[in-house]
Amino acid sequence: MLLRKEIKMTLKIIGTSHIAQQSVDEIKKAVKEEQPEIIALELDLQRASALMSEQKNKVKFSDIMRIGIKGYLFVKVGQYVQQKLGKMVGVAPGSEMKTALELARREKLQIALIDQPIQITLKRFSKSLTWREKFHFISDFFKGIFFRKKQMKELGLENFDLTKVPAEKMIEKMMLQTKQRYPSIYKTLVTDRNQYMVRKLVKLLRAHPDKKILAIVGAGHKKGMEKLLLKVDVVR
């Protein structure tokens, strides 16, 4: 998708997979070829700090209460799945974001953390999750364990390559299925965050009209963010 002319000149968005070596390579190539002055990342301060820290922070009971038990469990399940998949392909989850942070520091580029604070996202997730979506989640979880091959075939993912970023059509299909099966989750994790990140990018574009920005976000966010940017009057 092409961005509006005034945005396209100063902003490039890369959609990544958090466990794909291809994403790490694409980021290195983009920084070298595009020579951005600002790197904007789908991270907040808490996640960026955790990503760059070697120590694991202990979760307190008060933290769980703050974000909600459902939000906490969602994070733990997500971390478990990503770590398992990451071990399969030999790439640690979040390697592409860590690479971008390290490159920005080495090249002395400005870093912009554009994602919504994780605690806000998880708190909203806990509040918005419906009973229907809970049953769907449990059902899909057990299908993934006991009928993984059949489920992958139904989703058209039997030849899915974890080392690469999915093709745009495949991303659209997966996002549509998520939106239909988990509408509340989709709104909280995708729609709301797309809007938040676009607002952050617009502020950057207005504050630094002559600087080139490289935005790095999950592949599932890229198209939605580009659509929102088409509606924005950046130059005003």
C-alpha positions as CSV (number, residue, x, y, z in Angstrom):
1,M,0.0,0.0,0.0
2,L,1.3,3.4,-0.9
3,L,1.2,6.2,1.6
4,R,0.3,9.8,0.7
5,K,3.2,11.5,-1.0
6,E,4.1,13.9,1.8
7,I,4.3,10.9,4.3
8,K,6.0,8.5,1.9
9,M,8.9,10.9,1.5
10,T,9.8,10.8,5.2
11,L,8.3,7.6,6.6
12,K,8.9,3.9,5.9
13,I,7.0,1.2,7.8
14,I,8.4,-2.3,8.1
15,G,6.1,-5.2,9.2
16,T,8.0,-7.8,11.1
17,S,7.6,-11.3,12.7
18,H,9.0,-11.4,16.2
19,I,10.8,-14.7,15.7
20,A,11.8,-14.5,12.0
21,Q,15.5,-14.1,11.0
22,Q,14.2,-12.5,7.9
23,S,12.9,-9.5,10.0
24,V,16.3,-9.1,11.6
25,D,18.0,-9.0,8.2
26,E,15.4,-6.6,6.8
27,I,15.9,-4.1,9.6
28,K,19.7,-4.2,9.1
29,K,19.2,-3.6,5.4
30,A,16.7,-0.8,5.9
31,V,18.8,1.1,8.3
32,K,21.8,0.9,5.9
33,E,19.8,1.8,2.8
34,E,17.2,4.2,4.1
35,Q,19.6,6.0,6.5
36,P,16.8,7.1,8.9
37,E,17.4,9.7,11.5
38,I,14.6,8.4,13.7
39,I,13.7,4.7,14.4
40,A,10.2,4.3,15.8
41,L,9.4,1.0,17.4
42,E,6.3,-1.0,18.5
43,L,7.5,-0.9,22.1
44,D,6.8,1.1,25.2
45,L,9.4,2.0,27.8
46,Q,8.7,-1.0,30.0
47,R,9.0,-3.6,27.2
48,A,12.0,-1.9,25.7
49,S,13.8,-1.9,29.1
50,A,12.9,-5.6,29.6
51,L,14.1,-6.5,26.1
52,M,17.6,-4.9,26.7
53,S,18.0,-6.2,30.2
54,E,19.6,-9.6,31.0
55,Q,17.7,-9.9,34.2
56,K,14.1,-11.1,34.5
57,N,11.8,-8.9,36.6
58,K,9.8,-10.7,39.2
59,V,6.1,-10.2,38.8
60,K,4.4,-9.0,42.0
61,F,0.8,-9.8,43.0
62,S,0.0,-6.1,42.9
63,D,1.2,-6.0,39.3
64,I,-1.2,-8.9,38.4
65,M,-4.1,-7.1,40.1
66,R,-3.3,-3.9,38.2
67,I,-3.5,-5.4,34.8
68,G,-6.0,-8.1,35.6
69,I,-5.6,-11.9,35.9
70,K,-6.8,-12.5,32.3
71,G,-4.3,-10.0,31.0
72,Y,-1.5,-11.7,33.0
73,L,-2.5,-15.2,31.8
74,F,-2.6,-13.9,28.2
75,V,0.9,-12.6,28.5
76,K,2.2,-15.8,30.0
77,V,0.6,-18.0,27.4
78,G,1.9,-15.7,24.6
79,Q,5.4,-15.8,26.1
80,Y,5.4,-19.6,26.3
81,V,4.2,-20.0,22.7
82,Q,6.7,-17.5,21.4
83,Q,9.6,-19.0,23.3
84,K,8.7,-22.5,22.0
85,L,8.5,-21.3,18.4
86,G,11.6,-19.2,18.9
87,K,13.6,-22.3,19.9
88,M,12.3,-24.1,16.9
89,V,13.8,-21.5,14.5
90,G,16.7,-20.5,16.7
91,V,15.6,-16.8,17.0
92,A,14.7,-15.3,20.4
93,P,11.4,-13.5,20.5
94,G,11.8,-9.8,20.0
95,S,15.2,-10.2,18.3
96,E,14.2,-7.8,15.5
97,M,13.3,-5.0,18.0
98,K,16.4,-5.6,20.0
99,T,18.4,-5.4,16.8
100,A,16.8,-2.1,15.9
101,L,17.5,-0.6,19.4
102,E,21.1,-1.7,19.2
103,L,21.5,-0.3,15.6
104,A,20.0,3.0,16.7
105,R,22.3,3.3,19.6
106,R,25.4,2.4,17.6
107,E,24.5,4.8,14.8
108,K,23.4,7.5,17.3
109,L,19.9,7.7,15.8
110,Q,16.9,9.0,17.7
111,I,14.6,6.3,19.2
112,A,10.9,6.7,19.4
113,L,8.8,4.2,21.4
114,I,5.4,4.5,19.9
115,D,3.3,1.7,21.4
116,Q,0.7,2.1,24.0
117,P,2.0,1.2,27.6
118,I,1.6,-2.5,28.1
119,Q,-0.2,-2.1,31.4
120,I,-3.0,-0.1,29.8
121,T,-3.3,-2.6,26.9
122,L,-3.5,-5.6,29.3
123,K,-5.9,-3.9,31.7
124,R,-8.2,-3.2,28.8
125,F,-7.8,-6.8,27.6
126,S,-8.9,-8.1,31.0
127,K,-12.0,-5.9,31.0
128,S,-13.0,-6.5,27.4
129,L,-12.6,-10.3,27.1
130,T,-16.1,-11.9,26.7
131,W,-17.2,-15.3,27.8
132,R,-17.6,-16.4,24.2
133,E,-14.1,-15.4,23.4
134,K,-12.9,-17.3,26.5
135,F,-14.5,-20.5,25.2
136,H,-13.1,-19.9,21.8
137,F,-9.6,-19.5,23.3
138,I,-9.8,-22.7,25.3
139,S,-11.1,-24.6,22.3
140,D,-8.4,-23.2,19.9
141,F,-5.7,-23.9,22.5
142,F,-6.6,-27.6,22.8
143,K,-7.0,-27.9,19.1
144,G,-3.6,-26.5,18.7
145,I,-2.2,-29.2,21.1
146,F,-4.1,-32.3,19.9
147,F,-5.0,-31.5,16.3
148,R,-2.3,-29.1,15.3
149,K,-1.8,-30.4,11.8
150,K,-5.5,-30.4,11.0
151,Q,-6.0,-26.9,12.4
152,M,-3.0,-25.6,10.4
153,K,-4.5,-27.1,7.2
154,E,-7.9,-25.5,7.9
155,L,-6.2,-22.1,8.3
156,G,-4.1,-22.7,5.1
157,L,-0.9,-22.6,7.2
158,E,0.4,-26.2,6.6
159,N,3.4,-24.8,4.7
160,F,4.0,-21.8,7.0
161,D,7.6,-20.9,7.3
162,L,8.4,-19.5,10.8
163,T,11.7,-18.1,9.7
164,K,10.0,-15.6,7.3
165,V,7.5,-12.9,7.6
166,P,4.1,-14.2,6.3
167,A,2.9,-12.9,2.9
168,E,0.5,-10.0,3.0
169,K,-2.5,-12.2,1.9
170,M,-1.8,-14.7,4.6
171,I,-1.5,-11.9,7.2
172,E,-4.9,-10.4,6.0
173,K,-6.5,-13.9,6.3
174,M,-5.2,-14.5,9.8
175,M,-6.2,-11.0,11.0
176,L,-9.7,-11.3,9.6
177,Q,-10.1,-14.7,11.3
178,T,-9.0,-13.1,14.6
179,K,-11.3,-10.2,14.1
180,Q,-14.3,-12.5,13.5
181,R,-13.5,-15.0,16.3
182,Y,-12.2,-12.6,18.9
183,P,-13.6,-9.1,18.1
184,S,-12.9,-7.7,21.6
185,I,-9.4,-8.9,21.6
186,Y,-8.8,-7.6,18.1
187,K,-10.0,-4.2,19.1
188,T,-7.8,-4.1,22.2
189,L,-4.7,-5.6,20.7
190,V,-4.9,-4.3,17.1
191,T,-7.3,-1.5,16.4
192,D,-6.7,0.6,19.5
193,R,-3.0,0.2,19.3
194,N,-2.9,1.0,15.6
195,Q,-4.7,4.3,16.4
196,Y,-2.3,5.0,19.3
197,M,0.8,4.3,17.2
198,V,-0.4,6.4,14.3
199,R,-1.0,9.3,16.6
200,K,2.6,9.0,17.8
201,L,3.9,8.8,14.3
202,V,1.9,11.9,13.2
203,K,3.4,13.8,16.2
204,L,6.9,12.8,15.0
205,L,6.2,13.7,11.4
206,R,4.9,17.1,12.5
207,A,7.8,17.7,14.9
208,H,10.4,16.6,12.5
209,P,9.1,17.2,9.0
210,D,12.6,17.0,7.4
211,K,13.8,13.9,9.2
212,K,13.5,10.4,7.8
213,I,11.6,8.0,10.0
214,L,11.8,4.2,9.9
215,A,8.9,2.6,11.8
216,I,9.2,-1.1,12.8
217,V,5.9,-2.8,13.9
218,G,4.4,-6.3,13.9
219,A,3.3,-7.4,10.4
220,G,-0.3,-7.5,11.6
221,H,-0.3,-3.7,12.4
222,K,1.3,-2.4,9.1
223,K,-1.7,-2.3,6.8
224,G,-4.1,-0.9,9.4
225,M,-1.6,1.8,10.3
226,E,-1.1,2.7,6.7
227,K,-4.8,3.0,6.1
228,L,-5.1,5.4,9.1
229,L,-2.2,7.5,7.9
230,L,-3.9,8.0,4.5
231,K,-6.7,9.9,6.4
232,V,-4.3,12.1,8.3
233,D,-3.3,15.7,7.4
234,V,0.3,15.6,8.5
235,V,1.3,18.9,7.0
236,R,-0.7,21.7,8.7
